[in-house]
Amino acid sequence: MIDLPIYSHDGKTVDTIQIDPALLGGEVRFPLLKQAYVAVHLNQRQGSARTKSRGSVHGSTRKIYKQKGTGNARAGAVRSPIRKGGGVCFAKTRTREDMRSSLPKKMRRLANRNALLAKLVDGEVKCFDNLNFATPKTETFANMLSVVGINRTCLIVLDAKNEGARQSAGNLPYSSTIRVDQLNVFAVLNHRYLVIDRATLNTFLDESCFANGAEEAQS
């Protein structure tokens, strides 16, 4: 079991919950995490990179110097690929559609859970009793993160209805917010810390248990 402390808004430990690693994959599976991370990163590429041929480069078409009598090799326009600032011999002119990568559903679900396990093992999950605010206040949220020792990038996982916390964290530097139903391995591993409240964490764990049981029933 992993003991995860629950903090109040002033940084005091008010409770502790135990999380069974078996619900999150049992152990940190680094090859799976890398495969899932690369797949998500790859799918974010548009594949729309372009380069210009000599006909697409803006510039004069005037012959640089006369054909004979200079001692130089024959040369035409300055847009030639052999000259600085010129075009490219084999320019990229189409959108690539073969960049996408996919993982089986079981692997994606396991990778998402396993990323949370990796953060728990490293002590980089900060769980609060609640993240409710009467009125949105960025300074209050920043103080909360400071008192629990968050001094690097952090991912703040929120319930979809928690608009006050989302607005409070919106202007915090080096931090991002995400809905619990959108939590994924790429977002988790791109941040040093993960901030969540007790209710949202229980929601994620319950959904993980349900998904895990459904997958076992299908296998």
MOMO-V222481 format. One record per residue. N is the residue number from 1. SS is DSSP state (2 for helix, 1 for strand, 0 for the rest). PSI is psi as a letter, one per 20 degrees, with the letter a starting at -180 (999 if undefined). OMEGA is omega in degrees with one decimal (none if undefined). Layout:
N/SS/PSI/OMEGA, N/SS/PSI/OMEGA
//
This chain:
1/0/q/176.6, 2/1/p/178.2, 3/1/o/-179.8, 4/1/o/179.5, 5/1/q/176.8, 6/1/p/-176.2, 7/1/q/169.6, 8/0/r/-178.1, 9/0/h/179.1, 10/0/j/173.8, 11/0/j/-179.9, 12/0/q/178.1, 13/1/o/-177.3, 14/1/i/-178.6, 15/1/r/176.4, 16/1/p/175.6, 17/1/q/179.5, 18/1/p/-178.7, 19/1/p/179.1, 20/0/o/179.7, 21/2/h/-179.7, 22/2/h/178.1, 23/2/h/-175.7, 24/2/j/176.8, 25/0/i/176.4, 26/0/g/179.1, 27/0/r/-179.9, 28/0/p/-177.1, 29/0/n/-173.2, 30/2/g/177.5, 31/2/h/178.8, 32/2/g/-179.8, 33/2/g/179.9, 34/2/g/-179.1, 35/2/g/179.8, 36/2/g/-179.9, 37/2/g/-178.8, 38/2/h/-179.4, 39/2/g/179.3, 40/2/g/-179.8, 41/2/g/-179.1, 42/2/h/-177.9, 43/2/i/177.4, 44/0/i/179.3, 45/0/p/179.7, 46/0/h/-178.3, 47/0/k/-174.5, 48/0/k/178.9, 49/0/q/-177.9, 50/0/q/168.4, 51/0/r/-174.2, 52/0/p/172.0, 53/0/r/-177.8, 54/0/h/178.6, 55/0/i/-178.2, 56/0/i/-178.4, 57/0/p/178.8, 58/0/p/178.9, 59/0/r/-177.0, 60/0/q/174.7, 61/0/j/-178.1, 62/0/q/175.4, 63/0/p/-171.4, 64/0/g/177.2, 65/0/r/-173.5, 66/0/r/-171.8, 67/0/g/-173.1, 68/0/q/170.7, 69/0/i/-178.2, 70/0/i/-176.3, 71/0/i/178.1, 72/0/r/174.1, 73/0/q/179.4, 74/0/p/-178.5, 75/0/q/178.3, 76/0/d/-175.6, 77/0/r/179.5, 78/0/i/-177.4, 79/0/j/179.5, 80/0/q/-179.5, 81/0/h/-177.9, 82/0/i/-177.8, 83/0/q/179.3, 84/0/p/-178.5, 85/0/i/-179.9, 86/0/a/-178.7, 87/0/a/179.3, 88/0/q/-177.2, 89/0/g/-178.5, 90/0/n/-173.0, 91/0/q/173.5, 92/0/p/-174.3, 93/0/j/-177.5, 94/0/r/178.2, 95/0/p/178.4, 96/0/p/179.4, 97/0/j/-176.8, 98/0/j/-179.0, 99/0/h/-172.6, 100/0/q/178.4, 101/0/q/-178.9, 102/0/q/176.3, 103/0/q/173.1, 104/0/q/-175.9, 105/2/g/-179.5, 106/2/h/-179.9, 107/2/h/179.0, 108/2/g/-179.7, 109/2/g/-179.9, 110/2/h/179.4, 111/2/g/178.5, 112/2/g/179.0, 113/2/h/-176.8, 114/2/h/176.2, 115/2/h/176.0, 116/2/h/177.3, 117/2/g/179.1, 118/2/g/178.4, 119/2/h/178.9, 120/2/g/-179.6, 121/2/h/-179.2, 122/0/j/179.8, 123/0/k/-176.0, 124/0/j/174.7, 125/1/p/178.3, 126/1/o/-175.3, 127/1/p/178.3, 128/1/q/177.8, 129/0/h/174.0, 130/0/r/177.0, 131/0/l/-178.4, 132/0/p/179.0, 133/0/p/177.5, 134/0/g/174.9, 135/0/q/-179.6, 136/0/p/-178.9, 137/0/o/-178.1, 138/2/h/-178.6, 139/2/g/179.4, 140/2/g/180.0, 141/2/h/179.5, 142/2/h/177.9, 143/2/h/177.4, 144/2/g/-179.8, 145/2/h/-177.9, 146/2/g/-174.5, 147/2/i/177.5, 148/0/j/171.9, 149/0/k/178.3, 150/0/o/-178.5, 151/0/j/178.4, 152/0/a/179.9, 153/0/q/-179.7, 154/1/q/176.2, 155/1/p/-176.7, 156/1/o/-176.8, 157/1/p/-173.5, 158/1/q/169.6, 159/0/q/-176.0, 160/0/h/-176.8, 161/0/i/-176.3, 162/0/m/-177.1, 163/2/h/-179.7, 164/2/g/179.1, 165/2/h/179.6, 166/2/g/178.8, 167/2/h/179.4, 168/2/h/-177.1, 169/2/i/-173.6, 170/0/h/-175.9, 171/0/j/179.6, 172/0/p/178.7, 173/0/q/176.0, 174/0/k/178.2, 175/1/q/179.0, 176/1/q/175.9, 177/1/q/179.3, 178/1/q/175.8, 179/1/q/-175.6, 180/2/h/179.9, 181/2/i/177.4, 182/2/j/-177.3, 183/0/p/-176.5, 184/0/r/-174.2, 185/2/h/-178.1, 186/2/g/-179.6, 187/2/g/-178.2, 188/2/g/-175.3, 189/2/i/178.9, 190/0/i/-179.6, 191/0/q/-179.3, 192/0/g/-176.2, 193/1/q/175.0, 194/1/p/-178.5, 195/1/p/-176.6, 196/1/r/175.1, 197/1/r/-172.5, 198/2/g/-176.6, 199/2/g/-179.7, 200/2/h/177.5, 201/2/g/177.9, 202/2/h/177.6, 203/2/g/-179.9, 204/2/g/-179.4, 205/2/h/178.8, 206/2/g/178.3, 207/2/h/178.1, 208/2/g/178.8, 209/2/g/-178.7, 210/2/g/-179.5, 211/2/g/-179.1, 212/2/g/179.1, 213/2/h/179.2, 214/2/h/-179.3, 215/2/h/179.4, 216/2/h/179.3, 217/2/h/-179.1, 218/2/h/-177.3, 219/0/999/none
//
